[in-house]
Amino acid sequence: MAVRDEEPIRIKRPQALDQMSVAELEHHITWLRSEIAACETEIERKIAQKRAADSLFGGGS
């Protein structure tokens, strides 16, 4: 069995937005923004890692 480098991201779906209160929606937005920030940080880390590898091994495109 091959080891996969990247596993699919499993997302727990919240209740329907129209069933959430204003406070729940605001909390959900805050959580989503923190998740987006974490994703952006990870993207930047991966880009930097690829650039380092490309400069070391002469790759890149």
TORPA-4810 file (N, C-alpha, C, O; in nm, 3 decimals):
<nodes>
NODE_1_0.084_-0.118_0.000_0.000_0.000_0.000_0.089_0.124_0.000_0.178_0.138_0.084_M
NODE_2_0.066_0.213_-0.093_0.145_0.335_-0.103_0.100_0.437_0.002_-0.018_0.448_0.033_A
NODE_3_0.195_0.508_0.055_0.166_0.613_0.153_0.138_0.741_0.076_0.219_0.785_-0.006_V
NODE_4_0.025_0.800_0.103_-0.012_0.923_0.032_0.041_1.043_0.108_0.028_1.051_0.230_R
NODE_5_0.100_1.135_0.034_0.158_1.255_0.094_0.049_1.349_0.143_0.063_1.412_0.248_D
NODE_6_-0.058_1.358_0.068_-0.164_1.450_0.105_-0.297_1.376_0.111_-0.343_1.321_0.011_E
NODE_7_-0.356_1.373_0.228_-0.485_1.309_0.246_-0.595_1.412_0.217_-0.573_1.532_0.236_E
NODE_8_-0.710_1.368_0.171_-0.819_1.464_0.147_-0.863_1.530_0.278_-0.861_1.468_0.384_P
NODE_9_-0.903_1.652_0.267_-0.950_1.727_0.384_-1.098_1.695_0.404_-1.179_1.714_0.314_I
NODE_10_-1.130_1.647_0.521_-1.269_1.615_0.552_-1.329_1.733_0.629_-1.275_1.776_0.731_R
NODE_11_-1.438_1.782_0.579_-1.501_1.900_0.637_-1.636_1.861_0.695_-1.722_1.806_0.626_I
NODE_12_-1.653_1.890_0.824_-1.782_1.867_0.888_-1.874_1.982_0.850_-1.843_2.099_0.878_K
NODE_13_-1.982_1.950_0.789_-2.077_2.052_0.746_-2.161_2.098_0.864_-2.217_2.016_0.936_R
NODE_14_-2.170_2.230_0.884_-2.256_2.281_0.992_-2.402_2.269_0.951_-2.434_2.232_0.838_P
NODE_15_-2.488_2.301_1.043_-2.630_2.303_1.009_-2.653_2.408_0.901_-2.567_2.493_0.878_Q
NODE_16_-2.765_2.402_0.835_-2.797_2.498_0.730_-2.786_2.640_0.784_-2.826_2.668_0.897_A
NODE_17_-2.732_2.729_0.702_-2.710_2.866_0.747_-2.840_2.934_0.789_-2.840_3.014_0.882_L
NODE_18_-2.948_2.904_0.722_-3.074_2.969_0.758_-3.129_2.921_0.891_-3.223_2.980_0.944_D
NODE_19_-3.071_2.816_0.946_-3.113_2.765_1.077_-3.023_2.816_1.189_-3.047_2.785_1.306_Q
NODE_20_-2.920_2.893_1.156_-2.825_2.943_1.256_-2.867_3.082_1.302_-2.922_3.161_1.225_M
NODE_21_-2.840_3.110_1.429_-2.868_3.243_1.482_-2.761_3.340_1.434_-2.659_3.299_1.378_S
NODE_22_-2.785_3.467_1.456_-2.687_3.570_1.418_-2.555_3.544_1.491_-2.448_3.552_1.430_V
NODE_23_-2.562_3.513_1.620_-2.440_3.488_1.698_-2.367_3.365_1.643_-2.244_3.366_1.632_A
NODE_24_-2.442_3.260_1.608_-2.379_3.141_1.551_-2.315_3.171_1.417_-2.206_3.122_1.387_E
NODE_25_-2.381_3.252_1.335_-2.325_3.290_1.205_-2.198_3.372_1.223_-2.100_3.351_1.151_L
NODE_26_-2.199_3.465_1.318_-2.079_3.545_1.343_-1.964_3.457_1.391_-1.850_3.475_1.349_E
NODE_27_-1.994_3.361_1.477_-1.892_3.268_1.525_-1.839_3.184_1.409_-1.719_3.160_1.398_H
NODE_28_-1.928_3.140_1.323_-1.891_3.059_1.207_-1.800_3.139_1.114_-1.701_3.085_1.064_H
NODE_29_-1.831_3.265_1.090_-1.748_3.352_1.007_-1.609_3.367_1.067_-1.509_3.360_0.996_I
NODE_30_-1.602_3.388_1.197_-1.473_3.400_1.265_-1.391_3.273_1.247_-1.272_3.279_1.218_T
NODE_31_-1.456_3.158_1.265_-1.387_3.030_1.248_-1.339_3.013_1.104_-1.226_2.970_1.081_W
NODE_32_-1.425_3.046_1.007_-1.386_3.034_0.866_-1.267_3.125_0.833_-1.177_3.084_0.760_L
NODE_33_-1.267_3.245_0.886_-1.154_3.336_0.861_-1.024_3.279_0.918_-0.918_3.292_0.857_R
NODE_34_-1.032_3.216_1.035_-0.911_3.157_1.093_-0.864_3.039_1.009_-0.744_3.018_0.993_S
NODE_35_-0.958_2.961_0.955_-0.922_2.850_0.866_-0.859_2.900_0.737_-0.762_2.842_0.689_E
NODE_36_-0.912_3.008_0.682_-0.855_3.068_0.561_-0.713_3.115_0.589_-0.623_3.092_0.508_I
NODE_37_-0.692_3.181_0.702_-0.558_3.227_0.738_-0.461_3.110_0.751_-0.347_3.119_0.707_A
NODE_38_-0.506_3.002_0.811_-0.421_2.884_0.825_-0.387_2.826_0.688_-0.274_2.784_0.665_A
NODE_39_-0.484_2.823_0.598_-0.459_2.775_0.462_-0.359_2.865_0.389_-0.269_2.815_0.321_C
NODE_40_-0.375_2.994_0.402_-0.283_3.088_0.336_-0.142_3.072_0.390_-0.045_3.078_0.314_E
NODE_41_-0.128_3.051_0.519_0.002_3.028_0.580_0.066_2.901_0.525_0.185_2.898_0.494_T
NODE_42_-0.013_2.797_0.513_0.037_2.669_0.460_0.076_2.682_0.313_0.177_2.625_0.271_E
NODE_43_-0.001_2.757_0.236_0.035_2.780_0.095_0.170_2.850_0.087_0.255_2.810_0.008_I
NODE_44_0.188_2.953_0.167_0.316_3.027_0.165_0.432_2.936_0.206_0.540_2.944_0.148_E
NODE_45_0.410_2.851_0.305_0.513_2.757_0.348_0.550_2.662_0.236_0.668_2.634_0.213_R
NODE_46_0.450_2.612_0.166_0.476_2.518_0.058_0.544_2.586_-0.060_0.631_2.526_-0.123_K
NODE_47_0.507_2.708_-0.090_0.572_2.783_-0.197_0.719_2.805_-0.164_0.806_2.786_-0.249_I
NODE_48_0.747_2.845_-0.039_0.886_2.866_0.003_0.965_2.737_-0.003_1.081_2.737_-0.045_A
NODE_49_0.904_2.627_0.038_0.970_2.497_0.033_1.001_2.456_-0.110_1.109_2.404_-0.138_Q
NODE_50_0.907_2.480_-0.202_0.930_2.447_-0.343_1.040_2.534_-0.402_1.124_2.485_-0.477_K
NODE_51_1.038_2.663_-0.370_1.144_2.752_-0.420_1.282_2.706_-0.372_1.379_2.707_-0.448_R
NODE_52_1.291_2.667_-0.244_1.417_2.620_-0.190_1.463_2.494_-0.263_1.580_2.481_-0.298_A
NODE_53_1.372_2.401_-0.285_1.405_2.278_-0.356_1.446_2.309_-0.500_1.542_2.251_-0.552_A
NODE_54_1.373_2.399_-0.566_1.406_2.435_-0.703_1.544_2.501_-0.713_1.619_2.474_-0.807_D
NODE_55_1.577_2.585_-0.618_1.708_2.649_-0.622_1.820_2.550_-0.593_1.930_2.563_-0.646_S
NODE_56_1.792_2.453_-0.510_1.893_2.350_-0.477_1.912_2.252_-0.591_2.025_2.215_-0.623_L
NODE_57_1.802_2.210_-0.654_1.809_2.107_-0.756_1.797_2.161_-0.898_1.800_2.084_-0.994_F
NODE_58_1.783_2.292_-0.912_1.781_2.353_-1.045_1.648_2.335_-1.118_1.643_2.350_-1.240_G
NODE_59_1.544_2.305_-1.048_1.414_2.288_-1.112_1.339_2.419_-1.116_1.395_2.526_-1.095_G
NODE_60_1.214_2.407_-1.145_1.130_2.526_-1.144_1.060_2.543_-1.277_1.111_2.509_-1.383_G
NODE_61_0.943_2.597_-1.266_0.867_2.625_-1.388_0.764_2.731_-1.358_0.688_2.770_-1.447_S
</nodes>
